[in-house]
Amino acid sequence: MDIVETHSSGRDAALLPRPFQKWFAEKGWQPRAHQLELLARSTSGENMLLIAPTGAGKTLAGFLPSLTDLTRRGKIPPGSAFTGIHTLYISPLKALAVDIERNLMKPVFEMGLEISIENRTGDTPQAKRQRQKLNPPDILLTTPEQVALLLANKEAERFFKDLKYVVLDELHSLVTSKRGHLLSLGLARIRRHAPHMRTIGLSATVSDPMDLQRWLVPQNAPEGENPGPPAGLVHVTGGAAPDITIMRTEDRIPWSGHVSTYAIPEVYEEIKRHKTTLIFVNTRFQAELLFQTLWTINEDNLPIALHHGSLDAGQRRKVEAAMAANKLRAVVATSTLDLGMDWGDVDLVVHVGAPKGASRLAQRIGRSNHRMDEPSKAILVPANRFEVMECQAALDANYLGAQDTPPVGEGALDVLAQHVLGMACAEPFDPVALYDEITSASPYADLSWEMFERIVDFVATGGYALRSYERYAKIRKTNDGRWRVSNPAVAQQYRLNLGTIVEATELNVRLVKRTAQGLAKGTVGRGGMSLGKVEEYFLEQLVQGDTFLFAGKVLRFEGIRENECLVSNAFSLDPKIPAYAGGKFPLSTYLADQVRGMLADPDRWGALPDQVRDWLNIQRERSMLPARDELLIETFPRGKRFFMIAYCFEGRLAHQTLGMLLTRRLERAGARPLGFVATDYSLAIWGLNDIGAMIKSGRLNLSDLFDEDMLGDDLEAWLDESYMLKRTFRNCAVISGLIERRHPGKEKTGRQVTVSTDLIYDVLRSHEPDHVLLEATRRDAASGLLDLARLGDMLARIRGHITHRDLDRVSPLAVPIMLEIGKESVPGEAHDAVLQEAADELIAEALG
Amino acid sequence: MRYAGLEDVELMHRLALARTISGGMAATGAEEIVVNGVLAICDPLGGLYLPETGTLVVSDLHLEKGAAFARRGMMLPPYDTIATLNILSAVITRYDPKVVVSLGDNFHDRKGSEHLPADLRSLITAMARGRDWIWINGNHDPDGTVDLPGTCTDELFYGGLVFRHEPSLISGKGEIAGHLHPSATVRRREKSVRRPCFASDGARLLMPAFGVLAGGLDLRHRAMHGLFDREALVAHLLGRDRIYSVRYGNLIG
């Protein structure tokens, strides 16, 4: 692998002010070429994007233009006129902002620079935030939400007018989310306050750098003016090739499932052999189970900790601190630790379960040995046989440097509504000027004027065809044509609802004691330790006495009191394990293609373990292995059912949507389908009629069954009943400001009003199906939960390439998904059947 | 009273069912029960019909809930009132009652009935034509209705039953009440279904909320404690097109 890392000549280094040259010399370091290039180009006025692997000195590079400029400027004498912030640093994680403060303060202190650096997050005390507005620091480290808050303020112009640099960290991860959309709109506004500010984006490797280069500069130049060039690119490739292996075990590799418990003894041995091991998993449930199982064999009492987003913040901070101080031997973590935080001396990353995406794998592996010139070391632990192939594909991809980050995507409409209200809170806005500003942000570059007007109308009165809320309008058009907020309460409401992250409704989990007396009365004590939060929908499935894994403990569910979930110690090692729908991330398109390629090409099986190779060989004898662009359909009877398996390899979300649509079509064709189950790799549908015979006799045509037209009427009909859209709608309703966010802890005061968004959705759908918020919901679902784009691509790809094998029994390749049946249920169906059964019991009781 | 939590009321089905009935389809799926010796029919649309006196009872319509929220800056769809009235119209068509009793929280707030748009007002007037209409006052609308047909009162004794909004803590014998929005959850094979329900132990009956944005509160919630003889308590859940009756002990909470 070539390392494009030349050391700078003395002439380039002269760009650096004296204290910097001295500091580098004292450390015995040379400024790196990319650091100097970024400094030179940024200083001369270019917006810049720096793409570099972890450990390449990205942070320092991003701050050099700002630090050198501030050093030349010198400290502002007391008594001078008000000066706004000089540099804004924005990161997706609160913890990252705190971490950078530490890493930036050190060199600044060592060089003796008189530069004030402060952070501002949701945790910053009110008094400090107030003081920051009156007396801003030179460099402010903050998050996208705080930027939006600052911009919605009347003092925004004063605060931002002197801004020279905006440094955007982990830009690749920011831009693909709604937070990124919000931030792009904020940047557009900042540019109006500070037209000469420059952006510096810092990013890990991405598939399309031009997306980010455009994101960093204004789009849609006014008529008659030249559109500016995209941001300049400094691309540092290389770094030492990572040392990645796939875990080999004595044990059999499981056919299905998502938890790699079979390999835990080997994982434990690796922990013992290394200084600090980071163990990444895909879901909270995997984290819990793995952590618990590790401790059951932890004979040496190694300090092993757990870190995931549902744990109490206090507990998480403790783990982070212990990690930074090198006091831990291993941490089991979910995506909460994904981003580029600089921890202690991690020398091994173990990835349990398949990584689901090559870029994600590269990012996580970057966590070990945070120095570019040393190889990172990582071990992949596949949870089942398909994952073995997926891991192998990811491993090949990493060596190839392949990237599969998602595209930036179109800006979300609910975020736009939030932003429009924020801008009205800042100052009355002229709609044409605001439209021009908004379309200068790349995610909204294609926003139509008509849609913009609908959004403004939505913000004002809800945007309904029935115009009955005019007198309650939140923003009003004044005589000069500008929109202003109706009253100060609107701004207050905006501040409380700001943000794009909508948590699932969660309840605090509190550990209580179960006393003998309490048991007798059927009650439990109160006031125990808080363990973290769990989603309400999960608790709804539990009855008193059920046991589940949480915070590394097996807990017994005691009940819900007010807004807390009470649990006691179960003193059991055998929890009733909740049925989660597998990994959180669907398999990426790129990896899926790699797995299909591997399946079709026996020459590539050499790297696979014997068990997996044998499995594929038997499949080839009994049925067949599909070619890379072929869709294999198998049918076979089993028990009293007939099964149809489709090996699509398009990820769980797309398969779920496909399953919903195919069962509708099979129903119409008379196949009497009963249910389906979807994994990342395939889809299984079963029914009462012999689907295989129907296909062979021509009564069922596979090309028709898989025709792209299913994305038309069938999709519409299904969406009518889909619970998934209700979940998406809830998020849109909160983000767009239609309903108020629930603020934990405030429920009791009664000031929080709750109303079921499911009910609102039903009422709105039946009376105004074209409402703008329903459109926002459908757009979100199409790219998110339903993965329609991917399903559409697949249907186009397989047209004319469907192969059917009618078998007399289950094939080897079908075994993994057959084992999933029963673990997951088909959502949204057969509800009345449940009621019927419960009612039948009463009848039996009455007759008996 | 706050009604939080996940709803699974299958509102779309209720709206659809109301349309079928208005279209003249035969009435099915109702359940006959006896409250304090009086025959009562629980209808899957959420109304209770008492054939002996020709009385239709509905509760917690919460009309103009959307407007009440809009007054506070949350622009909920302005269609909840028309949706609720459409269902009400379907039940009235089905039973053609002599008397309609609306059991309180008829409007979501005190301003609701005064600000009711004229077209909706005339809908109610048309429905009330040729029958007696009783508005029981609720905690959301204690001042009664403005410019609507019918009589406003806090309590009504009629046909061997007493009708009031909030269930009495002293005696529940022969009481038909609302206020609590009872719903119940049934679980079979890891799947739970939650629906609004009529709740009765034979002595008293608690009505499901009729309003489309009203939501529900689980029958096992503390607020329901002490109201029923649990041994005799049965939840009559509103299903897609029929009532499902489930004994209290077979519910989950």
Chai-1 contact restraints between the chains, C-beta under 6 A:
chainA,res_idxA,chainB,res_idxB,connection_type,confidence,min_distance_angstrom,max_distance_angstrom,comment,restraint_id
A,G462,B,M75,contact,1.0,0.0,6.0,A-B,restraint_1
A,Y464,B,P78,contact,1.0,0.0,6.0,A-B,restraint_2
A,L466,B,P78,contact,1.0,0.0,6.0,A-B,restraint_3
A,S468,B,P78,contact,1.0,0.0,6.0,A-B,restraint_4
A,Y469,B,A70,contact,1.0,0.0,6.0,A-B,restraint_5
A,Y469,B,M75,contact,1.0,0.0,6.0,A-B,restraint_6
A,Y472,B,A70,contact,1.0,0.0,6.0,A-B,restraint_7
A,Y472,B,R71,contact,1.0,0.0,6.0,A-B,restraint_8
A,K474,B,G73,contact,1.0,0.0,6.0,A-B,restraint_9
A,Q493,B,G73,contact,1.0,0.0,6.0,A-B,restraint_10
A,V543,B,I252,contact,1.0,0.0,6.0,A-B,restraint_11
A,I739,B,M74,contact,1.0,0.0,6.0,A-B,restraint_12
A,T754,B,A4,contact,1.0,0.0,6.0,A-B,restraint_13
A,S756,B,E7,contact,1.0,0.0,6.0,A-B,restraint_14
A,S756,B,G215,contact,1.0,0.0,6.0,A-B,restraint_15
A,D758,B,E7,contact,1.0,0.0,6.0,A-B,restraint_16
A,L759,B,L11,contact,1.0,0.0,6.0,A-B,restraint_17
A,L759,B,L213,contact,1.0,0.0,6.0,A-B,restraint_18
A,I760,B,L76,contact,1.0,0.0,6.0,A-B,restraint_19
A,D762,B,L11,contact,1.0,0.0,6.0,A-B,restraint_20
A,D762,B,M12,contact,1.0,0.0,6.0,A-B,restraint_21
A,V763,B,P77,contact,1.0,0.0,6.0,A-B,restraint_22
A,V763,B,Y79,contact,1.0,0.0,6.0,A-B,restraint_23
A,V763,B,D80,contact,1.0,0.0,6.0,A-B,restraint_24
A,V763,B,A83,contact,1.0,0.0,6.0,A-B,restraint_25
A,V763,B,V212,contact,1.0,0.0,6.0,A-B,restraint_26
A,L764,B,P77,contact,1.0,0.0,6.0,A-B,restraint_27
A,S766,B,L15,contact,1.0,0.0,6.0,A-B,restraint_28
A,H767,B,Y79,contact,1.0,0.0,6.0,A-B,restraint_29
A,H831,B,V193,contact,1.0,0.0,6.0,A-B,restraint_30
A,D832,B,G239,contact,1.0,0.0,6.0,A-B,restraint_31
A,D832,B,R240,contact,1.0,0.0,6.0,A-B,restraint_32
A,V834,B,R188,contact,1.0,0.0,6.0,A-B,restraint_33
A,V834,B,K191,contact,1.0,0.0,6.0,A-B,restraint_34
A,V834,B,V193,contact,1.0,0.0,6.0,A-B,restraint_35
A,L835,B,V193,contact,1.0,0.0,6.0,A-B,restraint_36
A,L835,B,G239,contact,1.0,0.0,6.0,A-B,restraint_37
A,L835,B,Y244,contact,1.0,0.0,6.0,A-B,restraint_38
A,E837,B,R188,contact,1.0,0.0,6.0,A-B,restraint_39
A,A838,B,V186,contact,1.0,0.0,6.0,A-B,restraint_40
A,A838,B,V246,contact,1.0,0.0,6.0,A-B,restraint_41
A,A838,B,N250,contact,1.0,0.0,6.0,A-B,restraint_42
A,A839,B,Y244,contact,1.0,0.0,6.0,A-B,restraint_43
A,L842,B,S245,contact,1.0,0.0,6.0,A-B,restraint_44
A,L842,B,R247,contact,1.0,0.0,6.0,A-B,restraint_45
